[in-house]
Amino acid sequence: NENAWKLHAEGELDGALYGHVLRTHETVAVDGIGDTYGGLWYVDAVTHVFSDAGYRQSFRLLRNATGEQAAPAAADPLALVRG
């Protein structure tokens, strides 16, 4: 249920500089934005664009409002964001 998610983030990055491929339904660590918003986020959507200008990844991330980082359940990729 979309209403269960409290925080949304969208952005774009240079895929060559980042050095990794974002994949939907996985978590990604976000650093450099403070203790409140930094940490693990769930990758909801990602678009990969290859052009003459390079490789770009546009993404949408989701996270629960508390930002709690509970240990993930092995079979449940959403465990970190369900809280």
Disulfide bonds with the S-S distance in Angstrom:
none
